[in-house]
Amino acid sequence: MNKKEKIKDNKEVVVETKEEVVETNEEPKVEINYKEKFLRLQAEFANYGKRTEKERKDLLKNANADLISQMLEVLDNFDLALKHNEDKGVKLIYDDLFRILEKQGLMLIKTDGKFYPQFHEAISQEEGEEEGVILEEFQKGYLLNCKLLRAAKVKISTSKE
């Protein structure tokens, strides 16, 4: 902070906090502190480096989103095959594929219990005892790195009123 003091002969003295004194007539002289500018620039550069590193990690994390969303069709087909046929070989392949996709950040959306519109898509409704409860799952939903990749398609209950 600068402190201005009036002195004889109508001259102002600017006293810097670092105990530097600069005499001025009308406008105070601005003394450039190169060290402060250097430190500020160095901090800005460090922040830029951190920001670009975070952006790069996010890009790598979500780079496979398109490929994984296409792989969901294969998972759906495996599910259909497992529903109609209890083949252990198909089950092993499905489990291996799902494990690989889980390592890439894929998570299954649970469809038992309450309906959440941010994760579930209601395709049909049926009267029930309690409103907003999932009755049946038509298609599985998935999250990729905690972001919605595909909403689960479900049947929900509505109130009788």
C-alpha positions, -999 to 999 in steps of 0.1 A, spaced: 0 0 0 12 35 -8 10 63 18 10 99 5 23 127 27 24 164 20 58 181 25 70 216 21 71 232 -14 38 214 -24 56 182 -32 41 148 -24 62 119 -11 50 84 -19 61 60 7 62 24 -4 56 -4 22 91 -15 15 103 18 28 112 32 -6 105 69 -11 98 86 -45 93 123 -48 66 136 -72 51 169 -82 16 162 -95 12 125 -102 30 97 -83 56 78 -102 48 41 -106 79 21 -98 79 -12 -116 87 -41 -93 101 -67 -117 104 -94 -91 66 -92 -83 58 -94 -120 81 -124 -124 65 -142 -95 30 -134 -107 39 -147 -142 55 -178 -128 23 -185 -108 1 -180 -139 23 -204 -159 21 -230 -131 -17 -227 -131 -18 -230 -169 2 -262 -166 -21 -277 -140 -52 -267 -160 -39 -282 -193 -29 -314 -174 -64 -317 -159 -79 -312 -194 -56 -338 -209 -66 -363 -182 -103 -356 -187 -99 -360 -225 -81 -394 -221 -106 -405 -196 -136 -399 -219 -118 -406 -252 -133 -441 -253 -169 -430 -247 -179 -434 -284 -163 -468 -287 -178 -480 -254 -213 -467 -263 -210 -488 -295 -200 -518 -274 -233 -515 -254 -250 -532 -283 -228 -562 -279 -235 -563 -241 -272 -562 -249 -269 -591 -273 -250 -611 -247 -278 -603 -222 -304 -617 -246 -283 -648 -253 -279 -654 -216 -317 -650 -210 -326 -676 -236 -296 -700 -231 -276 -707 -199 -244 -713 -218 -214 -711 -195 -190 -701 -223 -212 -671 -233 -214 -661 -196 -176 -662 -193 -172 -641 -224 -198 -616 -212 -181 -614 -177 -147 -608 -193 -160 -581 -216 -179 -563 -188 -148 -565 -165 -127 -548 -192 -153 -521 -197 -156 -516 -160 -118 -509 -159 -125 -481 -184 -151 -465 -161 -183 -482 -172 -209 -487 -144 -243 -504 -145 -273 -483 -134 -294 -501 -108 -331 -504 -116 -345 -519 -84 -363 -495 -63 -372 -458 -69 -374 -442 -103 -348 -413 -109 -354 -394 -141 -317 -385 -144 -308 -422 -147 -340 -439 -159 -363 -435 -189 -399 -445 -183 -412 -463 -213 -445 -475 -198 -465 -472 -166 -487 -495 -146 -510 -488 -117 -495 -499 -84 -495 -495 -47 -467 -469 -46 -459 -443 -72 -425 -440 -88 -413 -475 -82 -395 -494 -110 -415 -525 -119 -395 -539 -149 -363 -532 -168 -364 -533 -206 -329 -521 -213 -299 -516 -190 -285 -482 -184 -248 -473 -180 -226 -445 -166 -192 -439 -180 -168 -422 -154 -199 -410 -135 -215 -394 -166 -247 -408 -181 -239 -429 -212 -273 -445 -217 -304 -442 -195 -321 -474 -183 -354 -480 -200 -380 -491 -174 -417 -496 -165 -428 -476 -135 -458 -477 -112 -483 -449 -109 -508 -442 -82 -544 -455 -85 -559 -420 -81 
